[in-house]
Each structure stands twice: as C-alpha cells, then as structure tokens.
Amino acid sequence: MDEFPRIISVDDHVVEPPNLWQDRLPAAMKERGPKMVFAPKGDVSFVGGKLTVSMGEPGSGPDVAWWTYEDLRRPLMRLDASVGYDRDEVDLRLVNYDQMRTGAYSMKERLEDMDANWTDAQMCFPTFPRFCGQTFLEAKDKEVALECVKAYNDFQVEEWCGSADGRMIPLIIVPLWDAQLAADEVRRNAARGVRATCFSEIPPFLGLPSVHDKNKYWDPFFAACEETGTVINMHIGSSSKMPSTSADAPAAVGSTLTFANSCYSLVDWLMCGALERFPKLQIAYSEGSIGWIPYVLHRADVVWEENRGWGGVADTVKRPPSELYFEHVLGCFFDDPHGLLNLDHIGVNNVAYESDYPHSDSTWPNTRAVAEEQMKHLDRDVVEKIVRGNAIRVYDLTPEGRWKG
C-alpha cells in the first residue's frame, strides 16, 4: 500500500510520576497515601508466577525507587519499562526513573517515541495501581483508597492525556469494592469525555462477585458504562493471577499462556446474560490476542445449542453466543499472524491493534513493520479498520483519531 495507516494503539502503559498522589490527595490523607521513597533492594524471586521482592537495609546497595502504601512496598522494575534495552537486560532488576526510557513517564518523550513508531494515539493502563486498580481494592483504608482512585483518574484526564493534544485516550480505574461507587466514578469521568475504564478479566480471583452473580452485583457499573458509552477494558493479569501449569513452572510458561484468562473471561461474558441485559455495552480484551477466538465461539455456540437445558444458561442466554460476541467484543493484539489469517471468523470490526509500550512484549520501535508484514495479505480498508478505524469507532474518537476531551 502507498502509505501504511497511522496506528492507534489501544494498549500501552504509563509509569506514574513519583508525586502523583501526594500532589492530588486531600491534605489530611497525604500521609496515608502512596509515596515514593528510595532504598536498596533486598531479596527478589519469581516462583510459580508470583513475584516476591523485599526492601533492603539502608547502605546495603544502590538505592532504587519504591512505592510505599500501607503495608505495600512496590519497587520500580525493568519489566515496567523495558523498551530500548537489550533482551538480556530485561529481567527482574529494580530500577530508578533514570534507568528507564523517559517516554515511560514523560509526555514529551512519549510523543516522540510514538512518532518514531508510526503511532498516532495511545491508551495507557496504570502501573502502580495495577491493571484494574487492584492495589486500591486490597487497601485497608477504603476512604483513602477511593480518593487514590479519583486522584489517578484526575492525573489521567488532566495531566497525562490533557497535555497530549488529543493523542492520549484516557483510561480510568474504578473502586472495585463497591459497584455503585464504580458507577459514580464512570459517570464523573464520562462527563469530561472519558470513554474507557479498566475492569478485571475474572473478578472472583480478586475476591469479588463474578459476572454470573445471581444478585447482579455489577449491574450498576455495567449500566453506567452502557449509559455513557464507556468501554470495559480487561487487560491480561487484571485478575492478579496469571495462567500457568504448575508451581515450579518457569515464568516463560505463564508468559506463553497469557491469552488464557481472556479466553476464560470471554466465555463468562457470553454465558452470563449481561450482554443481553445491556445491549449497547462494549467490552475489550487488552493484550488478549485473537487467534484463539474462532474455536471458542464455535464451541460456545455448540454448547448453547446442544446443552443449554442442563448447562444453566437456558434462562439467561437467549441467542447464540457468537452473535453476542460480534455485537459487543473487541479483541486487542500486537503480534498474532494466525488471528489475522482467520478474520472471517473473528470479525474485521472486532479487532484493534496495540504496541504495548513500554513493556517487554512491546513491538516498539517496529510496530509498523510487524503490522505491515502480518497484514500484507489484507485489503487496505481492512487494515485501516484494524490499526485505527475500529478504535476510533469503539472509543468515540474524532475522525482524525483524537480524544474529544
């Protein structure tokens, strides 16, 4: 094609600046909110997909950056911002801000890195709050936690996206411990142009009700999202439990299987009835890949057709699950040639592209090259939909691909 369309990436990440919460929390809460400190590292291990790291004694080594919040001690890591480093340097080392690419946390350099990567706009997930705000869900003091959620969202809207001339698409978190408070936060931000929120792929892994909950725990949140046109985005790992096989499996096993929670989650949504109760609701699987989708849709339709009488969905799911998928779901990917060969079964209107900057899986600075190679068999109008058009439609951007806020 004459010129490859400029990419709108629907899954990237921001490393929060050290003063985010101290600048925005009410004065009476600052001491109880997240703070940045500098101290040496202690022990670091990664066993069974679980990372354990401790803060070292003063003077025991070079200082690195740590978030402190209640009992939590969370360091910055090379895995938070890996782009620009040799693959052999992408490991579990702890770092300071000056040991990561500046675009991870600074807008001027982020925009420069986007330009170098043929990227027109981005939507960024959080780092310290984790992929759907689990850090604040786990906090003891929920009064402070609620203000922390609001402070993060204010940063997203007013600073991170507000300084990018529409090239950043705001993505908020919600107080997951209260569905009505979550709905309120969706509406508060929708009033200033936000059309995307984070959510957990599998809420019960976080100790929360599932999307099947018989009392419809999440309906206030779902209703607010439908009412405001806010897309529910579920990033892999947003259940705080990465798929793996055994306690002694290396991290590479879980990294290979990262799509699995998205697969399980999609079946939950197709079989829970929510997509029929909320016919305009849109959900997205961030970094979930798409190659697995055709078989899951086929199997879900077979089960619904043949087994719904004893399968527990006869009264809640009135239509073939695949119909619900094509109306409600956006699959997001950055490297999936097999999915791109099966778009007839996935839907050219149901996929969007990502760069995953600045994580270790990111295709930066080669996102365009990867896309061109994997999409070379597709017509121009299909490529346009995948790399920007579907994102413009689903996230209600301007025709030029800019946030309207």
Summary of the structure (lengths in Angstrom):
residues: 405
radius of gyration: 20.7
end to end distance: 32.4
largest distance: 66.1
contacts: 1359
relative contact order: 0.14
helix: 40%
strand: 17%
